[in-house]
Amino acid sequence: MKDIGFSPADILLPREDIDMERWAVVACDQYTSEKEYWSDADRIVGDAPSTLRMILPECYLEESGKEERIKAIEDKMKEYLDSGVFRLFPDSYILVKRDTESGTRYGLVGKLDLEKYDYSASSVSLIRATEGTILSRIPPRKEIRKNALLELPHIMVLISDSRKSVIEPLRDKRESLKKVYDSPLMLGGGHVTGYLVDSEEDKKAINDALSALYDSLDPANPLLFAMGDGNHSLASAKSCWEDIKQRLSAKERENHPARYALVEIENIFDPGLEFEPIHRAFFSTKKSVFDDVLSHHAQRIEKTEAKSIEEGIKTINRKKQSFLLLDGISAYIYTLDGTEKEMPAWTLQSVIDEILKSGKGEVDYIHGVDSVKKLAENGALGIILPDISKTTFFSSILSDKAFPRKTFSIGHANEKRYYIEARKIR
């Protein structure tokens, strides 16, 4: 079979008697400014086996005691492996059906070859980042992975399959596949069902369909897999592999488990796959300071007060270079002209860089309008960005290389990938 960078994996799932609702936990890079979410998750999990005990929510990443948290993660992985918490499904894929507020979507869990991934801005690799990779974010994530026995993916990777040839045939025959989990997800995450894909016939069909997509690409710029979520986690896996492979022979490198990363691929044309813009929140930044810094990056700024947040969102989705600012009292539509690039996210990134450099505030990247509203009501400046077009997504990456960091996400925060599957990497 053609080596197209995506293949079956030796997948670990919890035993059938384990409570899946407490096992599955949302991606660690969600609710970074809402620790109460993670406190609720901790309360729900209690002493039950859970992926919560094998991840480090990023809201705690900069806090003291990180080393102890990482050591506890490593110990818990060993405990779960030694005590028989897991069951193994060798050389398999998992078809994932996820029911969310936005609809039902399908994905396929397997492993990506990190040798075919380059997260640099100039990359023309088969697997690549869709947003700028912040190199300073890699080392703390490497600390979590480098001694871990297992990986648990919240990485979602997109394919552009307009003929619906890779995942959809499995979707249509899912009732003939073995169901390996079927559970509601905690804290409004919807419902998830997993089906085992392990027949040689199905594995060959997947490879053939991906190979056909590959053959249709420009050989000089063959983008087959575009990062949807979790780019910094994949970049950390890549960086760990680059360290490890220096100590290996050429033969050892061929099938070393750290060469691969477990991910879920999804078709960008899946109607249940909704793109959400990632918004911004400025803390300890006065509106007058924000406006002043913004004026350094746009020749003309037009501001109008929106009648409502909903009306403001509709307006910015009709205009170019527009965003909505919430100050806890009112909502303002900003429309810019004379900027360096067309996307408002690029302009705002320039504002963010200047504000952080001058020490005039802090910023966080926020999933969901409701979370932005809540933060604005508590003193932050909330920025709501317009929607991202799915139809031009891949062509934009091919022409512009990458979006600004944290431009989009797949679905709302509670619709992000939940940790379920695991794979040994040591």
Residue pairs with C-beta under 8 A, 6 or more apart in sequence:
1 204
1 207
1 208
1 211
2 207
2 211
2 214
3 113
4 126
4 207
4 210
4 211
4 214
4 224
5 112
5 113
5 116
5 117
5 126
5 127
5 224
5 225
6 110
6 111
6 112
6 113
6 206
6 210
6 225
6 265
7 110
7 111
7 113
7 207
7 260
8 91
8 92
8 93
8 110
8 111
8 197
8 198
8 203
9 91
9 92
9 93
9 109
9 110
9 111
9 260
9 262
9 423
10 88
10 89
10 90
10 91
10 92
10 423
10 424
11 88
11 89
11 92
11 93
11 94
11 109
11 262
11 421
11 422
11 423
12 86
12 87
12 88
12 89
12 150
12 421
12 422
12 423
12 424
13 86
13 87
13 89
13 94
13 180
13 181
13 194
13 420
13 421
13 422
14 20
14 23
14 49
14 85
14 86
14 87
15 84
15 85
15 86
15 87
16 87
18 48
18 49
18 85
19 48
20 181
20 182
20 183
20 420
21 183
21 184
21 185
21 186
22 44
22 45
22 46
22 48
22 49
22 50
22 186
23 48
23 49
23 50
23 51
23 420
24 51
24 183
24 185
24 186
24 189
24 192
24 418
24 419
24 420
25 41
25 45
25 50
25 51
25 52
25 55
25 186
25 418
25 419
26 41
26 154
26 185
26 187
26 189
26 413
26 414
26 416
26 417
26 418
26 419
27 154
27 229
27 230
27 416
27 417
27 418
27 419
28 55
28 56
28 57
28 58
28 154
29 58
29 154
29 230
29 232
29 233
30 37
30 367
30 413
30 414
30 416
31 37
31 38
31 57
31 59
31 367
31 413
32 57
32 58
32 59
32 364
32 365
33 59
33 281
33 364
33 366
33 371
33 375
34 59
34 371
35 59
37 187
38 57
38 59
38 60
40 187
41 52
41 186
41 187
42 52
44 186
44 187
45 52
45 53
49 80
49 85
51 152
51 418
51 419
51 420
51 422
53 72
53 73
53 76
54 73
54 76
54 77
54 80
54 150
54 152
54 419
54 422
55 73
55 152
55 419
56 66
56 69
56 70
56 73
56 144
60 66
60 69
61 140
66 140
66 143
70 143
70 144
70 147
73 144
73 148
74 147
74 148
74 149
77 148
77 149
77 150
78 149
79 85
80 86
81 149
81 150
81 424
86 422
89 180
89 196
89 198
91 198
91 203
92 196
92 197
92 198
93 108
93 109
93 110
93 196
93 197
93 198
93 202
93 203
93 206
94 108
94 109
94 180
94 194
94 195
94 196
94 197
94 421
95 106
95 107
95 108
95 109
95 167
95 170
95 171
95 174
95 177
95 194
95 195
95 196
95 197
96 106
96 107
96 108
96 109
96 192
96 193
96 194
96 264
97 104
97 105
97 106
97 171
97 174
97 192
97 193
97 194
97 195
98 104
98 105
98 106
98 107
98 190
98 191
98 192
98 193
98 272
98 415
99 190
99 191
99 192
100 189
100 190
100 272
100 411
100 412
100 414
100 415
101 188
101 190
101 412
101 414
101 415
102 272
102 274
102 411
102 412
102 415
103 271
103 272
103 274
104 272
105 266
105 270
105 272
105 273
106 167
106 168
106 170
106 171
106 266
106 267
106 270
106 272
107 156
107 167
107 264
107 265
107 266
108 166
108 167
108 170
108 197
108 206
108 264
108 265
108 266
109 153
109 262
109 263
109 264
109 421
110 262
110 263
110 265
111 260
111 261
111 262
111 263
111 423
112 127
112 157
112 225
112 234
112 260
112 261
112 263
113 127
113 259
113 260
114 234
114 237
114 238
114 241
114 259
114 260
114 261
115 259
116 125
116 126
116 127
117 125
117 126
117 127
117 128
117 234
117 238
118 124
118 125
118 127
118 128
119 128
119 129
119 133
119 231
119 234
119 235
119 238
120 133
121 132
121 133
121 401
121 402
122 401
123 129
123 401
124 220
124 221
124 222
124 223
126 214
126 222
126 223
126 224
126 225
127 157
127 224
127 225
127 227
128 223
128 225
128 226
128 227
128 397
128 402
129 227
129 231
129 235
129 402
130 158
130 226
130 227
130 228
130 231
130 393
130 397
130 402
130 403
130 408
131 227
131 231
131 402
131 403
131 404
131 405
131 406
131 407
131 408
132 402
132 403
132 404
132 405
133 231
133 232
133 235
133 405
134 232
134 405
137 232
137 235
138 232
138 235
138 236
138 239
141 232
141 233
141 235
141 236
142 236
142 239
142 240
144 236
145 151
145 236
145 237
145 240
145 425
146 240
146 243
147 426
148 425
148 426
149 424
149 425
149 426
150 422
150 423
150 424
150 425
151 237
151 261
151 262
151 422
151 423
151 425
152 262
152 419
152 421
152 422
153 230
153 233
153 261
153 262
153 263
153 264
153 417
153 419
153 421
154 229
154 230
154 233
154 416
154 417
154 418
154 419
155 227
155 229
155 230
155 231
155 233
155 234
155 261
155 262
155 263
155 264
155 417
156 228
156 229
156 230
156 263
156 264
156 265
156 266
156 410
156 416
156 417
157 225
157 226
157 227
157 228
157 263
157 264
157 265
157 266
158 225
158 226
158 227
158 228
158 265
158 266
158 267
158 268
158 393
158 394
159 166
159 210
159 213
159 224
159 225
159 226
159 265
159 266
159 267
159 268
160 213
160 226
160 267
160 268
160 269
160 393
160 394
161 167
161 168
161 209
161 213
161 267
161 268
161 269
162 269
164 267
164 269
165 209
165 212
165 213
166 206
166 209
166 210
166 213
166 265
166 267
167 265
167 266
167 267
167 270
168 267
169 205
169 209
170 177
170 195
170 197
170 202
170 206
174 195
177 195
177 196
177 197
178 195
178 196
179 193
179 194
179 195
179 196
180 194
180 195
180 196
181 192
181 193
181 194
181 420
182 192
182 193
182 194
183 191
183 192
183 193
184 190
184 191
185 191
185 192
185 418
187 414
188 414
189 414
189 415
189 418
190 414
190 415
192 418
192 420
194 420
194 421
197 203
197 206
210 224
213 224
214 222
214 224
217 223
217 224
218 398
221 398
223 394
223 397
223 398
225 265
226 268
226 393
226 394
226 397
227 234
228 266
228 410
229 409
229 410
229 416
229 417
230 263
230 417
234 261
234 263
237 258
237 261
238 261
240 258
241 258
241 259
244 256
244 258
245 253
245 256
245 258
245 259
248 256
253 259
257 423
257 424
257 425
257 426
258 425
258 426
260 423
262 421
262 422
262 423
264 417
266 273
266 410
267 273
268 390
268 393
268 394
269 390
273 390
273 410
273 411
274 410
274 411
274 415
275 387
275 388
275 389
275 390
275 393
275 408
275 409
275 410
276 367
276 368
276 387
276 388
276 408
276 409
276 410
276 411
276 412
277 345
277 384
277 385
277 386
277 387
277 388
277 407
277 408
277 409
278 365
278 366
278 367
278 385
278 406
278 407
278 408
278 409
279 365
279 366
279 367
279 368
279 369
279 371
279 372
279 382
279 383
279 384
279 385
280 348
280 352
280 363
280 364
280 365
280 366
280 382
280 383
280 385
281 363
281 364
281 366
281 372
281 375
281 376
281 380
281 381
281 382
281 383
282 290
282 355
282 361
282 362
282 363
282 380
282 381
282 383
283 361
283 362
283 363
283 364
283 379
283 380
284 360
284 361
284 362
285 355
285 360
285 361
285 362
285 381
287 325
287 327
287 381
289 355
289 360
289 361
290 325
290 351
290 355
290 381
291 301
293 351
293 354
293 355
293 358
293 360
294 301
294 334
294 336
294 347
294 351
295 301
296 350
296 354
297 339
297 340
297 347
297 350
297 351
297 354
298 321
298 336
298 337
298 338
298 339
298 347
299 337
299 338
299 339
300 336
300 337
300 338
301 334
301 335
301 336
302 334
302 335
302 336
302 337
303 332
303 333
303 334
303 335
304 332
304 333
304 335
305 330
305 331
305 332
305 333
306 312
306 315
306 324
306 330
306 331
306 332
306 333
308 331
309 324
309 326
309 331
309 369
309 373
309 384
312 324
312 331
312 332
312 333
312 384
313 324
313 369
313 384
313 386
315 322
315 333
316 322
316 323
316 324
316 333
316 384
316 385
316 386
317 386
317 387
319 335
319 386
320 342
321 335
321 336
321 337
321 339
321 342
321 343
321 344
321 347
322 333
322 334
322 335
322 336
322 344
322 386
323 333
323 334
323 344
323 348
323 383
323 384
323 385
323 386
324 331
324 332
324 333
324 334
324 383
324 384
325 331
325 332
325 334
325 381
325 382
325 383
325 384
326 332
326 372
326 373
326 376
326 381
326 382
326 383
326 384
327 376
327 381
327 382
328 376
328 377
328 378
328 379
328 380
336 344
336 347
339 346
339 347
340 346
340 347
340 350
341 347
343 403
343 404
343 407
344 385
344 386
345 385
345 403
345 404
345 407
346 404
348 383
348 385
348 404
349 404
349 405
352 363
355 361
355 363
356 362
356 363
365 405
365 406
366 372
366 375
366 382
367 409
367 412
367 413
367 416
368 412
368 413
369 384
371 413
372 382
372 383
372 384
373 382
375 382
376 382
385 407
388 407
388 408
396 403
397 403
409 416
410 416
